[in-house]
Amino acid sequence: MKSSIKLLLFVFVFVISKSVWSQSNLKCTTQHFANENVHSTNPIYPSPAYLTNVQLTGDNCISPQEEAAAIAEIRKNRTLLSKSGKLNLQTASVPHPNFIWPVRAKTGFTDYGYYTVNFLVDHNLTPNNNLLDYNCGNRTYDWAVGNHQGTDIILWPYAWRRMDEGIMEVVAAAPGVIVSKIDGNFDRSCQNAGAGTANAIHVQHADGSIAWYWHFKSGSVTPKVVGDSVVAGEYLGTAGSSGSSSWPHLHFQVSDSAMNLIDPWDGSCNSINAGDSWWQTQQPYTVPSVNRICTKSTVVDYYSCPNPELTFEKDTFNLGDSLWLWLYTRDMTLNSSMQLNILNPSNQNVLNWNFTVPWARLLLRMCVGFM
């Protein structure tokens, strides 16, 4: 897919002398990083350099044992709630819900973005790296004996720091009744290995379908209890890394009243509920965009799960200091492109270049150095 982003980078944050910048007094350095690749579109200009792809794969983020326990709890609670008049189990003639997006930014968050969609439902049921998402791509994963069954919405960038700040708030995608709630479990898991117990909420809708919200930060989950109603957009908790998880995120999964899997995304390769989107407004398959622009004094970007990231961001520089401009983007897929323009304080374009992504990756960290 080909897409384009135009960035106007005003250099009031870059000014390290009173002189007007020109291309002649800008020097670019391209660094090699451990286990990373460096690519240059033109050695005269600053070189887009830093690639990463967040890894959540490895095993099931909901183990078969955990899934079975969740289903048993839901069925037990549905029976009890039906007997008490809090839940209607006669749902055959009720249309399915149309979901709003199940996350929002914490009030006061002002950056460009805070998440990306990294993994979807796998429609190829043959395991061991046989992948097929609703759009006939491979933005999903499987493992030795199973397939991913939800949509993973991950914090990006600075996931652990953003988790601690409670930036990604999980909200009810549709009105319903809480039929299961789990909280208080360890929320800084670094391994997606089918082990651990996630903090989770399950909400049943009027048609009997159920939305599964998994991996909450411990203690962030709504004080509402099983049997309480929620409305669309109501706060449920904040994203964490509880259970089988290697990165703070929301795993959003949908099942029908009989606990059969539903994929809410409509696409040519959705073999479960073909031609039937469950979203009020379905997002595009890719959303090429910038989540953060910042300046740093170093090429280092330090991630050590599960510790908050050391960002090394800096916005004050002395004459002669090294300065690194960082861009964190999402959905910059193979052959997508960016045009970058750097403007001086007089709004003059002093440096620009185009970059075409040569990697089949979803997340991109790119740094440009001035020395």
Buried (B, 14 or more C-beta within 10 A) or exposed (E): EEBEBEBEBEBEBBBBEEEEBEEEEBEBBBBEBEEEEEBBBEEEBBBBBBBBEBEBBBBBBBBEEBBEBBBEBBEEBBEBBEEEEBBEEEBEEBEBBBBBBBBBBEEEBEBEBBBBBBBBBBBBEEBEEEBBBBBEBBBBBBBEEBBBBBBBBBBBBBBBBBBBBBBBBBBBBBBBBBBBBBBEBBBBBBBBBBBBBBBBBBBBBBBBBBBBBBBBBBEBBBEBEBBEBBEBBBBBBBBBBBBBBBBBBBBBBBBBBEBEBBBBBBBEBBEBBEEEBBBEEBEEBBEBBBBBBBBBBBBEBEBEBBEBBBBBBBEEBEEEEBBBBBBBBBBBBEEBBBEBBBBBEEEEEBBBBEBBBEBEBBBBBBBBBBE
